[in-house]
Amino acid sequence: MTVAKAMLAVDGTRAVAAFRAFAEAAERPVEPHGDGIRIGLMAGGLVIEPRGKDTAITVDAADATGLQLICDTLVERLAGMGLVPEWQEDMAGKRPGNQALARIAGVTRISPSYSRVVIEGEDLGRFANEPLHFRLLMGPADAPWPVTDETGATDWPGGIGEWHRPVYTTREAEPTRQGTRLSFDVFRHDGGRVTAWCDRVSPGGEIALTGPGGRGYPAPVGWLGLVGDETAMPVMARILSALPSDARGAAAIVVPHSEDIQQISHPEGVMLRWCIRGKGETPLSALASLPFPDNDRHIFFAAEKSEAEQARKWLNERGFQKGESRAAAYWTAR
Ligand SMILES: Cc1cc2nc3c(=O)[nH]c(=O)nc-3n(C[C@H](O)[C@H](O)[C@H](O)COP(=O)(O)OP(=O)(O)OC[C@H]3O[C@@H](n4cnc5c(N)ncnc54)[C@H](O)[C@@H]3O)c2cc1C
């Protein structure tokens, strides 16, 4: 477990009451801790203890990634109230705990619509399992990688709005003598900044990632349905190849051309259908053709934002209850 401690110049009793109200509104668990409280968060916890006219804050998390996420959110929320935590340790100038640096080992055009990027680094081991996703960091020209400021939060050179931070899915991660080699597949599309980056970079170049983050594998279920567009092909491949051999279900992946079809291992009981967009198939038509059962089922759909909204409506209309489906927006058409 990693921990960060700070003091806040706010009356302790008032701070405990305010944090408790925030936790209850956010439906986070609150338990007594010493003379204060501990709030359970997704990535760890937050202990708030009165110290007279001040308040002691302790952030705990399972790893540095979680710790940075909590600290960034805490600092942002406190800044909105005009408050700045004073950390016990000197926080300035450090690499944020959720950031990893890596070297580009190669970028290969694996099919008409995909480039595969292979990177290597000492800190990439944590991207090997779950959660399945990470963000690439692309900053303004010549900007250095972000470091922490004196409040412990990530300081984005030029402002966070100037950074492109698209989400990608780890395809494979394997240990090497110096660390980990990780690959991800980039769907190439018009105007894509990552597509242009793939064509520009060369082996040896440096890259920064944050994460891992987002979801892991779907929970086990009697029948699993998967529908994904080009950007969700990598996550569908991860899920399919991790399923137990007795899993049952059906998957449909939409790609532009038949030459974009990849070999993906999957259990015999999970039918995999590749849908070719060039032949008029779409994620929504693929969803409509899934042969789903009436119960003990889960459908995961991932595509463009408006398609995810339509999929959600379609699933509701067919009686899918909360927990029986998830329709995720993987990109937004602009
Ligand atoms: C959890 C998650 C996992 C993801 N995993 C992957 C992955 O492994 N591989 C992958 O390729 N993508 C993945 N994506 C999608 C990816 O993050 C977005 O497509 C992102 O916008 C790509 O950035 P860009 O630089 O290519 O495009 P941007 O520079 O952000 O966008 C430029 C223009 O392209 C449009 N655009 C963005 N995406 C697409 C698209 N797919 N098709 C057509 N036009 C588009 C935008 O609307 C905009 O007009 C994932 C998204 C999520 C949420």
The ligand as an ORCA input file, in Angstrom:
! r2SCAN-3c Opt
* xyz 0 1
  C     -11.853      2.194    -23.324
  C     -11.387      2.580    -24.724
  C     -10.460      1.789    -25.384
  C     -10.025      2.117    -26.678
  N      -9.112      1.303    -27.300
  C      -8.692      1.628    -28.556
  C      -7.726      0.809    -29.237
  O      -7.151     -0.140    -28.665
  N      -7.401      1.144    -30.527
  C      -7.981      2.218    -31.177
  O      -7.657      2.450    -32.351
  N      -8.860      3.025    -30.540
  C      -9.227      2.763    -29.252
  N     -10.126      3.583    -28.623
  C     -10.672      4.739    -29.365
  C      -9.722      5.934    -29.382
  O      -9.432      6.360    -28.060
  C     -10.413      7.113    -30.134
  O     -10.739      6.726    -31.445
  C      -9.530      8.358    -30.140
  O     -10.295      9.461    -30.549
  C      -8.369      8.210    -31.070
  O      -7.671      9.421    -31.142
  P      -7.127      9.969    -32.540
  O      -5.922     10.744    -32.266
  O      -7.049      8.803    -33.492
  O      -8.321     10.865    -33.095
  P      -8.596     12.377    -32.673
  O      -7.432     13.213    -33.055
  O      -9.096     12.369    -31.270
  O      -9.841     12.774    -33.564
  C      -9.698     13.394    -34.848
  C     -10.999     13.231    -35.616
  O     -11.208     11.852    -35.852
  C     -12.484     11.465    -35.400
  N     -12.370     10.095    -34.895
  C     -11.906      9.674    -33.671
  N     -11.949      8.329    -33.612
  C     -12.433      7.903    -34.798
  C     -12.718      6.641    -35.341
  N     -12.510      5.520    -34.647
  N     -13.199      6.566    -36.608
  C     -13.415      7.661    -37.332
  N     -13.167      8.915    -36.875
  C     -12.701      9.018    -35.617
  C     -12.865     12.483    -34.339
  O     -14.277     12.617    -34.267
  C     -12.236     13.738    -34.861
  O     -13.079     14.372    -35.797
  C     -10.551      3.278    -27.326
  C     -11.450      4.103    -26.634
  C     -11.876      3.755    -25.348
  C     -12.841      4.654    -24.627
*
